[in-house]
Amino acid sequence: MSDTKKTCEHCACPFERGKRPASKWRRVRYCSKSCSAQARAPRVVVKRPAWERFEELFIPEPNSGCWLWVGGVDHHGYGLFWNGERSIGAHRFASEYFRGPIPDGLNVLHHCDTPACCNPVHTYVGTQAQNVRDCVERGRSAVGSRAARAKVTESEVAIARALRMHPSEFSRRFGLSVSAARQALRGDTWQHIPMPDRNWRPSSPVPDRHAQTELPALTAMRRRPEPEESRRNSHNRQAGEDDGSPYGKDRQPQDNRQHGRS
């Protein structure tokens, strides 16, 4: 616009400068006081019903029948929905909307094992104990190699049990403590892996680690040939001669000579 005309920011009508001074004309944004008052008035926010907002945040899946949530989710993948007072689970809101209030201490559980599903037909009300039991029975719990701190896999534990591996060997190979290795091998932990048949034997012989076997270094030391002087002294002892050594036939003179006695 020119220096003498502007457009009202509220009604979009053009208006002229008139007799307004230049310093005031630079700050003018509206054509009249009524437009200025209406533009500066607080906006009235029309609250939409919760169910109308809810319907826009899920997509029906035709094959499984799940209502897949496309809004915000938590770190477990369950949908989150603002019901006007607080943020709750989307599947919980749908259950309350169609079935009524949920008793205190009860949860909304899934039949379909899909955290993003908010279809009330796929959910039921149950206790936390039922929730944990269903999680374990359906294989969704973090057991075995799915645990965050697991260092071995199911196959490694099963093979070690079948070979009757010693806990110390198992702990050394996979970086476990001896107590953790012992619990895994005897079935105190990793209980979802069946124990091997006691009558089963591996095709190749497994050395008995409990047997006392000689170390190679000790065997080599014992087989080391004796020095020439040691063999000669040994021959003299067998012949009964006194060679002046502490192991000779007559120990008393040698002892006396060592202590300066005659």
Secondary structure, 3 states (H helix, E strand, C coil): CCCCEEECCCCCCEEECCCCCHHHHCCCCCCCHHHHHHHHCCCCCCCCCHHHHHHCCEEECCCCCCEEECCCECCCCCEEEECCCCEEEHHHHHHHHHHCCCCCCCEEEECCCCCCECCHHHEEEECHHHHHHHHHHCCCCCCHHHCCCCCCCHHHHHHHHHCCCCHHHHHHHHCCCHHHHHHHHHCCCCCCCCCCCCCCCCCCCCCCCCCCCCCHHHHHHHCCCCCHHHHHHHHHHHHCCCCCCCCCCCHHHHHHHHCCCC
